Amino acid sequence: MQKSKLGLDFEKVKHAKEVARRIADDVQHFVEGYSTVAVERTLCRLLGIDGIDANEVPLPNVLVNSLKEKGVLEYCILLLLHKEPSYASDIMPLLKPVSNRRP
């Protein structure tokens, strides 16, 4: 059995992690029901995604519409950027393929 240098009770730590996981799951379930196109566009703007595409459509709209078309909008833009940090460091190259389309 592993011993704690800090005198921690590993059973209590295990219990705390389980409680935290259940809370996080409940919060995630709640949030998933409220993620809308408007919320996601607002989050994009808060992340600094700005400008328009070749059709003069705001880039937050372009990105969110693209995610919606791919069926991944419900995962939330923040979670998608968290899972793929390179998107967060330079989002504009990610937008180029979807922003150059003509209606």
PEJOMO-V117926 format. One record per residue. N is the residue number from 1. SS is DSSP state (@ for helix, = for strand, . for the rest). Layout:
<<N | SS> <N | SS>>
This chain:
<<1 | .> <2 | .> <3 | .> <4 | .> <5 | .> <6 | .> <7 | .> <8 | .> <9 | .> <10 | @> <11 | @> <12 | @> <13 | @> <14 | @> <15 | @> <16 | @> <17 | @> <18 | @> <19 | @> <20 | @> <21 | @> <22 | @> <23 | @> <24 | @> <25 | @> <26 | @> <27 | @> <28 | @> <29 | @> <30 | @> <31 | @> <32 | @> <33 | .> <34 | .> <35 | .> <36 | .> <37 | @> <38 | @> <39 | @> <40 | @> <41 | @> <42 | @> <43 | @> <44 | @> <45 | @> <46 | @> <47 | .> <48 | .> <49 | .> <50 | .> <51 | .> <52 | => <53 | .> <54 | .> <55 | .> <56 | .> <57 | .> <58 | => <59 | @> <60 | @> <61 | @> <62 | @> <63 | @> <64 | @> <65 | @> <66 | @> <67 | @> <68 | @> <69 | @> <70 | .> <71 | .> <72 | .> <73 | @> <74 | @> <75 | @> <76 | .> <77 | @> <78 | @> <79 | @> <80 | @> <81 | @> <82 | @> <83 | @> <84 | .> <85 | @> <86 | @> <87 | @> <88 | @> <89 | @> <90 | .> <91 | .> <92 | @> <93 | @> <94 | @> <95 | @> <96 | @> <97 | @> <98 | @> <99 | @> <100 | .> <101 | .> <102 | .> <103 | .>>
